[in-house]
């Protein structure tokens, strides 16, 4: 019976597959399922990519003097006008703001000025972090940044796209000696940026 059944299995079938069929005839369907599992290739372990560093978040605007006054007086306006909606309460607070004197506004304006200084400092730090994370400009971009104002003054009727074409043609027409200062500057900037991105490699080479 086994030999007769094996005649239906082509000889070209891989040895592992043929052995699985033989085992199925001799041991039953359970063995067939087990043999299939054994012959399946093992799945390759997929390496998880490290999570990218979180990008610097944007910073909210500093509250104005009126924002601070609104926050301070809104609870009182709500308790005094329980039947009014939020929009109507906003009008009530605004009327109070317009009614108070400059001296009464002074504490809120001073607090707003201090908060603005804090926010401005945070924004400066965020901008510096973004600049440090950004790749430095290429030699051509350094050249274009240095010559764009001059090119715009010489061609006031040209669009930005047209000025970019003129700058590109000017860059291509320059000799290697003329391009060298920009290439050297770009090379130094890239080396400094790479040192910040990979401080461990820099310390190891030192």
C-alpha positions as CSV (number, residue, x, y, z in Angstrom):
1,X,0.0,0.0,0.0
2,X,2.8,2.4,0.9
3,X,4.8,1.6,-2.2
4,X,1.7,2.1,-4.4
5,X,1.0,5.4,-2.8
6,X,4.6,6.6,-3.1
7,X,4.4,6.0,-6.8
8,X,2.1,9.1,-7.0
9,X,4.8,11.3,-5.4
10,X,7.1,12.6,-8.2
11,X,10.8,11.8,-7.7
12,X,11.6,15.5,-8.4
13,X,9.9,16.4,-5.0
14,X,12.5,17.6,-2.5
15,X,13.7,14.8,-0.1
16,X,12.2,16.6,2.9
17,X,8.8,16.7,1.3
18,X,9.0,13.1,0.2
19,X,10.0,12.1,3.8
20,X,7.0,14.0,5.1
21,X,4.7,12.1,2.8
22,X,6.1,8.7,3.9
23,X,5.7,9.7,7.5
24,X,2.1,10.7,6.9
25,X,1.3,7.3,5.4
26,X,3.0,5.4,8.3
27,X,1.9,7.5,11.3
28,X,-1.3,9.2,10.3
29,X,-2.6,12.8,9.7
30,X,-1.2,14.1,13.1
31,X,2.3,13.2,11.9
32,X,1.6,15.0,8.7
33,X,0.8,18.2,10.5
34,X,3.8,17.8,12.7
35,X,6.0,17.2,9.7
36,X,4.7,20.3,8.0
37,X,5.7,22.4,11.0
38,X,9.1,20.8,11.1
39,X,9.8,21.5,7.4
40,X,8.7,25.2,7.6
41,X,11.7,27.5,7.6
42,X,12.3,29.4,10.8
43,X,11.3,33.1,10.7
44,X,14.1,35.5,10.7
45,X,14.3,37.7,13.7
46,X,13.6,41.3,12.8
47,X,15.7,43.8,14.5
48,X,13.8,46.7,15.9
49,X,15.0,50.0,14.8
50,X,15.9,52.4,17.7
51,X,13.3,55.1,18.2
52,X,14.3,58.5,16.8
53,X,14.9,61.2,19.2
54,X,11.9,63.4,19.9
55,X,11.9,66.6,17.9
56,X,11.9,69.8,19.8
57,X,8.4,70.9,20.4
58,X,7.0,74.3,19.6
59,X,6.6,76.9,22.4
60,X,3.3,78.6,23.1
61,X,3.1,82.4,23.0
62,X,3.4,84.2,26.3
63,X,0.0,85.3,27.7
64,X,-0.9,89.0,27.4
65,X,-1.9,91.2,30.3
66,X,-5.6,90.7,29.3
67,X,-5.1,86.9,29.2
68,X,-3.9,87.0,32.8
69,X,-6.7,89.3,33.9
70,X,-9.2,87.1,32.2
71,X,-7.9,84.0,34.0
72,X,-7.9,85.8,37.3
73,X,-11.4,87.3,37.1
74,X,-13.3,84.7,35.1
75,X,-14.3,82.5,38.2
76,X,-15.7,85.6,39.9
77,X,-17.7,86.5,36.8
78,X,-19.1,83.0,36.6
79,X,-20.2,83.0,40.2
80,X,-21.8,86.5,39.8
81,X,-23.6,85.4,36.6
82,X,-24.5,81.7,36.9
83,X,-27.1,82.0,34.2
84,X,-24.8,83.3,31.5
85,X,-22.9,81.2,28.9
86,X,-19.1,81.2,28.5
87,X,-19.2,83.6,25.5
88,X,-21.4,86.0,27.5
89,X,-19.1,85.7,30.5
90,X,-16.2,86.6,28.2
91,X,-18.0,89.9,27.4
92,X,-18.5,90.5,31.1
93,X,-14.8,90.1,31.8
94,X,-13.9,92.3,28.8
95,X,-16.1,95.1,30.2
96,X,-14.3,94.9,33.5
97,X,-11.0,95.1,31.7
98,X,-11.9,98.2,29.8
99,X,-13.3,99.8,33.0
100,X,-10.2,99.4,35.2
101,X,-7.6,102.1,35.4
102,X,-4.0,102.0,34.1
103,X,-2.7,101.4,37.7
104,X,-5.0,98.4,38.1
105,X,-3.7,97.0,34.8
106,X,-0.1,97.5,35.7
107,X,0.4,94.3,37.8
108,X,-1.0,92.2,34.9
109,X,1.2,94.0,32.3
110,X,4.3,93.6,34.5
111,X,3.6,89.8,34.9
112,X,3.0,89.5,31.1
113,X,6.3,91.2,30.4
114,X,8.2,88.8,32.7
115,X,6.5,85.8,31.1
116,X,7.4,87.1,27.6
117,X,11.1,87.2,28.6
118,X,10.9,83.6,29.7
119,X,9.2,82.5,26.5
120,X,11.6,84.4,24.4
121,X,14.5,82.7,26.1
122,X,12.9,79.3,25.6
123,X,12.4,80.1,21.9
124,X,16.0,81.1,21.6
125,X,17.1,77.8,23.1
126,X,14.7,75.9,20.8
127,X,16.0,77.7,17.8
128,X,19.6,76.9,18.7
129,X,18.7,73.3,19.2
130,X,17.0,73.1,15.8
131,X,20.0,74.7,14.2
132,X,22.4,72.3,15.9
133,X,20.3,69.3,14.8
134,X,20.1,70.6,11.2
135,X,22.7,69.5,8.7
136,X,25.1,72.4,7.7
137,X,24.7,74.1,4.4
138,X,26.6,73.0,1.3
139,X,29.2,75.1,-0.4
140,X,26.7,76.3,-3.0
141,X,24.1,77.3,-0.4
142,X,26.8,79.3,1.4
143,X,27.6,81.0,-1.8
144,X,24.0,81.6,-2.6
145,X,23.3,83.1,0.8
146,X,26.3,85.4,0.5
147,X,25.4,86.6,-3.0
148,X,21.6,86.6,-3.0
149,X,21.2,90.2,-1.8
150,X,23.6,91.5,-4.3
151,X,21.9,89.5,-7.1
152,X,18.5,90.8,-6.1
153,X,19.7,94.4,-6.1
154,X,21.1,93.9,-9.6
155,X,17.9,92.3,-10.8
156,X,15.0,93.8,-8.9
157,X,12.4,92.6,-11.5
158,X,13.4,89.0,-11.3
159,X,11.5,86.4,-9.2
160,X,13.1,84.2,-6.6
161,X,13.1,81.2,-9.0
162,X,14.9,83.4,-11.7
163,X,17.4,84.6,-9.2
164,X,18.1,81.0,-8.2
165,X,18.9,80.2,-11.8
166,X,21.2,83.2,-12.1
167,X,23.0,82.2,-8.9
168,X,23.3,78.6,-10.2
169,X,24.8,79.7,-13.5
170,X,27.2,82.1,-11.6
171,X,28.3,79.2,-9.4
172,X,28.9,76.9,-12.3
173,X,30.9,79.6,-14.1
174,X,33.3,80.0,-11.1
175,X,36.7,78.4,-11.1
176,X,37.8,75.8,-8.4
177,X,39.9,78.5,-6.8
178,X,36.9,80.9,-6.6
179,X,34.7,78.1,-5.1
180,X,37.4,77.0,-2.6
181,X,36.5,79.4,0.3
182,X,32.9,78.2,0.3
183,X,33.9,74.5,0.0
184,X,36.4,74.9,2.9
185,X,33.7,76.6,5.0
186,X,31.2,73.9,4.2
187,X,33.7,71.2,5.0
188,X,34.6,72.7,8.4
189,X,30.9,73.1,9.3
190,X,30.2,69.5,8.4
191,X,33.1,68.3,10.5
192,X,31.9,70.3,13.5
193,X,28.3,69.0,13.0
194,X,29.5,65.4,12.7
195,X,31.5,65.8,15.9
196,X,28.3,67.0,17.7
197,X,26.2,64.1,16.3
198,X,28.8,61.4,17.2
199,X,30.7,62.6,20.2
200,X,31.8,59.1,21.2
201,X,33.7,58.6,17.9
202,X,35.3,62.0,18.3
203,X,36.6,61.1,21.8
204,X,37.8,57.7,20.7
205,X,39.8,59.2,17.8
206,X,41.4,61.7,20.2
